[in-house]
Amino acid sequence: MTPEFVVIGNNYGRSGYCVYLEDEYSLSYEYEEAAIVSKDSSSVKPWWAAIDDKKPEDIIISFNSFTLVFDGASGEFLSFDTYTSRTSWMEIPIIHQPKCQKGVLYVIMEQERIDRYDFGYEPTFEYDQKGDLKIIFSDQEGATFYKIKDNLIVGIKAHQLTALIAEGVLL
């Protein structure tokens, strides 16, 4: 069964940033590790430590070299990364920002969940002079767009990703 994507709530998920390292051909969006403060002490623990001492395996969803990472316990989007050359990105005058709802992106896997799934095709990339980057997975006509981070937008149609828009990519 193909993984499905949903956006829930009306607030952003964990914040993060998108950076492209040209010398490494690396584009990534990294979340800032959330932390909780123990009631027993002033020590800071990772978010998953409140559930269990062992962090569950993350869920990896791939589009060839483009990889999305979701939290193994909750299914919440954590990060993405890809090996890409900026010379293959199409430069456009401006990426039009769609009207967006807010929420947190989750992946839903079949009952007997696997921790990896590859869609088997490569997305395309568009960028503009403002530093915005659009990663296109499929036709966006009829998609609903959600702001899932303060600088990240996702398009979803029929529970499938159509695009990601990263605003203000650090180049």
N, C-alpha and C positions, 0 to 999 in steps of 0.2 A: 504494500500500500504506500502511495506517495505521501510524504509529510504534508501537513496542512498548516497554514499560518493564520493566526488570528491576532487582533489587537483588542485589548480589554482595558477598561477604565477610562479615566479622563485626565490622567496625569502622566508625565514622562516616566520612563524607567531610569535606571542608573545613568548618571551623566558620563561623558567620555569625550574623546577627541579623535579626529581623523588626520593621519599624516602620511605623506608620500616620501619615501627615501629613494631618490633617483639613482644613486650609485648602487643600491641593492635591489632595484626594481620591485620595491615592496610598498604596497598600499595597505594600511591597516586602520581599523577603528578599534580603539581599546577603551573599555569602561574603567572607571575609577572604582577600585575594590571598595565595596560598602563595608562598613565595620559596625559592630555593636559593642556596647559597653556592658560588661558583666555586672549584675546587681551586687555580687559578692565582693567585687574589687574594682579598682579603677583600670584594670587591664583591658586592652582592646583585643577583640577576637574577630576573625573573619565572619561574614554573614552566615555561612553554613554551619559554623560551630554551635549555633543555637539549636540546630536540628540533630546533629550527629558529629562525632569526632572525625569521621571519614567523609571527605567530600565525594559526592557521587560523580561518576564519569560524565563529562560534558557531552552534549549531542552535537555532532558535526554534520552539517549539510553543505554539500559541494556542488558547484557548477564548474566542473573541471578544476582549474586552479583557483577559483574564487571560493572561499570557505567562510561559512557562517557558523558561529559557535553559540550554542544555547546552554543554559544551566541544566545540568542533569537532573536536579531535583524538581525544579519548578517549570522548566521549559522556557524560561525568560531569555530573550536575546541578550548576549553578552558582548560579542565582538565580531568583526570580520577581518579577513586578510586575503591578499592575493599577490601573486607574482605577475607584474605587468610593466610594460614599458610605456611611459607617457607619450612616446612618439606614435603609439597606436591609438591614442585617444583622439576623438574628433573634437576640434575646437569649434564652438558655436558662439554667437554674439552674447546671448544671455540664456540661462536656464530659467524658464518660467516656473515660479513657485505655485503649485496648485493650492486650492483651498484645502485646509487640513482639519481633521479632528485630532484630538490628543489621545494617547494611550500607550500601553506597554505591549511590545511584540512578543508573542509566544509561538512555539512550534508544538504541534500535536502529532504524536506518532501513533502507530497502530498498537493494539493491545500488547502483543509480544514485541516490545520496542527494541529496535536496533539502535546502536549509538552512532551509526554513520549511514549517510545516504548521498548518492551522487546523481544529479539530474543529467549529467553527461553532455552538457554543452557549455560554451563560454559566453558570458554576458558581454555587451558592448559598453563603451565608456564615452561620455561626452563631458566636456568641461568648458567653463567660461572664464573671462578675465577677472571676475570677482573672486575666483577660487572655489566656486561651487562645482561639484562633480556629480554627474548622474550615471548610475550603473543600471543598464537596461537588461532585464531578463526575458521579457515577453511584451506583447502588445498591451499598451496601457489604456486603450479606449475602454471606458466603462469601469476603470479601476477606482477605488476609494483610497485617498491618501491620508496618512496619519503621521503626525509629528510624534516620534517615539523617543526622541532626545531633544535637547535644546538646539542641536545642530544636525539632526538626522531625520529624514522623512522616508517613509516606506509606502509603496503602492501595492495594493492587494486587490485581486479580482478572482472570484470563485475559490477563495482560500489558497491562492498561489501568489507568489511575489511577482510583481511586474517591474518594479524599479526601486532603487534606493537613491536618495539625493543627500549627499554630504555637503553641508554648507561650510564655507571657510576652511577648506582643506589646507593644511600646512605643507607647503611645497618646498 
